[in-house]
């Protein structure tokens, strides 16, 4: 259950054309700063997936980690924020 390394062929799910379509899906009413930040995030995440040839199972393991952190969070302890600390993006 993994996808093949992406190519630049038209129609490839992780091709640059798809990435631009996802960015454009924000629509014209997105605030400019939100558009800038989200467009960069989407571009970097897609580039990362292409670079490391991320499999579906690997992506889902990351999603599971974030979901579990959310379930463990309480009003006094935000586990997802602590994940940011682990990867060096402390607030």
C-alpha positions, 0 to 999 in steps of 0.5 A: 500500500505505497505509491511509486516515486513521483515523476513529472508526468501530467496527472501524477498525484504528487507532481508540481501541477497537483501541488499548485492545484492544492495551493490554488484551492485556497481560493481568492478570499484567503487573507494574503499572509495565510495564503503565503504561509499555507502555500509555502507549507504545502509546497514544502510538504509535497517537496518533502514527500517527493524527495524521500519517496514517502510511502502511504504507510509512512505518511499514515504513521506520522498522522497516527503520531499526531492523532495520538498526541492530540488524544493525550493532550489535556487543558494543562498539557498540549502534547502536539505543542511538545512535538514541535519542541521535539523537532526544534520548532519551539514556541 
